[in-house]
Amino acid sequence: MKPIILRRESDKNRLKEHLNAFSEHDKYLRFGYSVNTSSISKYIDSSYLKINNIWLAVLENDEIIATSHVVIDPSSSLSEFGLTVNESKRGLGIGKTLFESGLNICKENKIKKILLFCLRQNAAMRHIATRFGLISSTDGDNEVSAHIDLVYDI
């Protein structure tokens, strides 16, 4: 399954449906706090099709089953990632594939550092961070931050 970049205005509602379909617990793990339908709509509306915000998706039968939100800050050469994978599709390597695609986008944009923030309970995201060599640290009681510096041949 190859991720695609969501670029059509019509995909915005599918993206909202995908994120709203998650359980309250999964939304909490993804966002780090409780969110409702309105919060998710505002989040998508404020980032979708905006410069430096890239939404990747994996589709199955034309339905979004996983997404990655890659935020690029060219002025600081930083990028931040967020991932979601439908519960029934977890453990199949889809999150890994999305992370690899996001990593490639960062390399194409000459990003120097990737940041990832997640809750300590988010074992799946922490596993991906470890798998890709991100250096993790605990921030307070509940949050984990991770980063990796990208090196380029000159």
LINZIKA-V208738 format. One record per backbone hydrogen bond with DSSP energy under -1.0 kcal/mol. NH is the residue of the N-H (numbers start at 0). CO is the residue of the C=O. E is the energy in kcal/mol with one decimal. If there is no record, write none. Layout:
NH,CO,E
NH,CO,E
This chain:
3,56,-2.8
5,54,-3.0
10,7,-1.4
11,8,-1.4
14,10,-2.3
15,11,-2.1
16,12,-2.5
17,13,-2.3
18,14,-2.3
19,15,-2.7
20,16,-1.4
21,18,-1.0
26,22,-2.5
27,23,-2.2
28,24,-2.3
29,25,-2.3
30,26,-2.8
31,27,-2.5
39,35,-2.3
40,36,-2.4
41,37,-2.4
42,38,-2.3
43,39,-2.6
44,40,-3.0
45,41,-2.2
47,43,-3.2
49,46,-1.7
52,49,-1.9
53,69,-3.0
55,67,-3.0
56,3,-2.4
57,65,-2.4
59,62,-2.4
62,59,-1.6
64,57,-3.0
65,57,-1.1
66,83,-2.5
67,55,-2.0
68,81,-2.5
69,53,-3.1
70,79,-2.8
71,51,-3.0
72,77,-3.2
75,72,-1.1
76,72,-1.2
77,72,-1.6
78,112,-1.8
79,70,-2.3
80,114,-1.6
81,68,-1.1
83,66,-2.4
85,64,-3.2
88,85,-2.0
89,86,-1.1
96,92,-2.1
97,93,-2.5
98,94,-2.5
99,95,-2.6
100,96,-2.2
101,97,-2.6
102,98,-2.6
103,99,-2.2
104,100,-2.0
105,101,-2.2
106,102,-2.3
107,103,-2.5
108,104,-1.5
109,106,-1.6
110,105,-2.8
111,76,-2.1
112,76,-1.9
113,147,-2.4
114,78,-3.7
115,145,-2.3
117,143,-2.6
119,141,-3.6
121,118,-1.9
122,120,-2.0
125,121,-2.1
126,122,-2.3
127,123,-2.1
128,124,-2.4
129,125,-2.3
130,126,-2.9
131,127,-1.9
132,129,-1.6
133,128,-2.8
134,146,-3.3
136,144,-2.6
138,142,-3.4
142,138,-1.4
143,117,-3.7
144,136,-2.8
145,115,-2.6
146,134,-1.6
147,113,-1.6
149,111,-3.0
